[in-house]
């Protein structure tokens, strides 16, 4: 999606309660600013938190525009839950910061925030739920978050009103609780003003016009503000604001209901506040509200309600502090489960049912950061849990805006993870699924199938869809593993080795001993050419650029020397480069490249060819033989070397030529027009019959890549971004290092983000892991302190509550094909 050329589009949601258009004459009661460094649009808790953090961080001229009054939208009616817990990794940091901020905010601003911290318990009432809690424990031990796996006795101590018949265990998080969203927002606003930010309301935005130098003219009834950047933090108005500059943000309001009871004698008699509970099987949260209880369910997707009319027609004029009509019947199934778990509810009178809009994205994660396609346009939208995210996201975005780089990786929330394929039907299907799946078991390698396939399918999808278990990657369908007669097929998730374990081993053996083919189309693909192409890429990447016909792996770094992206670069012709990146970072990386090109004034042409080009990988010792049957080009070791690229003609296909690159790690990568992918695939499969050719998927690829430990840096490059920071890091010395470890497990393997222990203390974490079928053991990469990085060092890796012995080893355990070939030739020469 590319922003329109500055057209001043009308903002449909900007009308007064009387139905007339908002005009000038709205009284602000303060002097209007004509310029600003940053304009934050939206006065909910997220937007106000960002204004607070920017101003506190020292930024001058921070302006927040709110169309009606602060907290209007989703903030004012939120249940206000706060928790350290998050099933992911990076968002734990957001939650942690938020809670620590809320603990000190009243003292800082003088504004009460109504923060209660009785702790929370996630209740497990089935054995698989206990596994889930153990799985989350190992992903939390290496974080500062306090979290404990507790038994029924401790659960009952924290919530004595529970029926304990079904309670097996609980995940206890001290410090969790709830906060008054209105008071929180007002305290943040007080802090923002205290540090110099201006908050204008009512100040609806009526137009957004980009200027030629990357700034924005923000139009309101009070006048226009020229801003260096704008941040869309408008909650369920996000689509309307996005449309002002030509974007269709994939956000949609859903109806969320919670129930508040009258005073209950059993609650009033308690000597301390009840912990917040989350009944995972019942799919609801429940907390104390004064001397009564408040509980909110998440209905199944067939029962939940989307406010899809707002997507079609826009948010109704004047909607801000209104609610939807409640529907107790819709949530009655969950009410009954709550009554069974907390019997005092059976005698409770309901005094309020709140049914209000909260915003969902297709994957339930917010869209946070600079947006591709419009310079200096940032988003902080799509928050299904805005109260707990507000503090941490305000700090995260503030740091990024002020320093020029994110303080830590939060790519799962990057707004550019969506693209043209994220259409309205897909968005609606996924929002229903995400809401209904709020409390389903969170397995490793999770797949969700609603809304699939999207419009983004490779030329092989129809051929392969019934032969494999498909995975979802940035809108694409890609085979995870392939079926054979006798296999237990389908998606069957588990915390232990499951139905794909054997077939993936079969595919690894295929690639190691014969030849396999894999669909790699989801890669992000860009071309960069023009007078300054070499100069731009030298600036962006910490590596020398490859010569014509050669390929290398390069890294884009941030100014402080952190790795922003890993990209494979090939120079196709003088000054013309093909860049390949991971499917999940396509627009994330493209935005970074385009920003540097524009701000540096480079004369280049950059094209995103991801959807146009299909990619096949052909790997294994017999791969050269198979490809040689289809071309007159010399495919021998001497004729086609490691990290070389050529344009060749393949017999039996309609193509005049395709690009083929020998990367060693994945064997051969063939690039062609998407429409020709199936024909090339069929020709290769036909040619390889006598060599035992077959398909393999991404699970096998992950195992093979980890076995080979394929990583590498180029020679000393030019003056690239982050070079000075890297030199400083090198001079000071490292405190920890990425190590290669092996471990012997039973029916479980590491996947990354597990806790590493030594002598009873947490010393690090894994970053990726898999089972090595070649060496019959589990492998992982792990960050360890320098004193524990010696070859042979023993540590322990925690998996599902058990600690497995692991050892630091020399990488790789399995040599790449070019290395094996070179050593074989050397051995023959000596013989």
Secondary structure by P-SEA (a helix, b strand, c coil): cccccccccccccccccccccccccccccbbbbccccbbbccccaaaaaaaaaaaaacccbbbbbbccccccccccccccccccccccccaaaaaaaaaaaaacccccccccccccccbbbbccccaaaaaaaaaaaaacccccbbbbbccaaaaaaaccccccccccccccccccccccaaaaaaaaaaaaaaabbbbbccccccccccccccccccccccccccccccccccccaaaaaaaaccccccbbbbbbbbbbbccccccccccccccbbbcccccbbbbbcccbbbbbbbccccccccccccccccccccccccccccccccaaaaaaaaaaaccccccccccbbbbbbbbbccccccccccccccccccccccccccccaaaaaaaaaaaaaacccccccccccccccccccccaaaaaaaaaaaaaaccccccccccccccccccccccccccccccccccccccbbbbccccccccccccccccccccaaaaaaaaaaaaacbbbbbbccccbbbbbbccaaaaaaaaccccccccccbbbbbbbbcccccccbbbbbbbccccbbbbbbccccaaaaaaaaaaaaaaaccbbbbbbccccbbbbbbbccaaaaaaaaccccccccccccccbbbbbbbccccccbbbbbbcccccbbbbccccaaaaaaaaaaaaacccbbbbbcaaaaaaaaaaacccccccccccccaaaaaaaaaaacccccbbbbbbbbccccccccbbbbcccccccccccccccccccbbbbbbbbccccccccbbbbbbcccbbbbbbbbcccccccaaaaaaaaaaaaaac
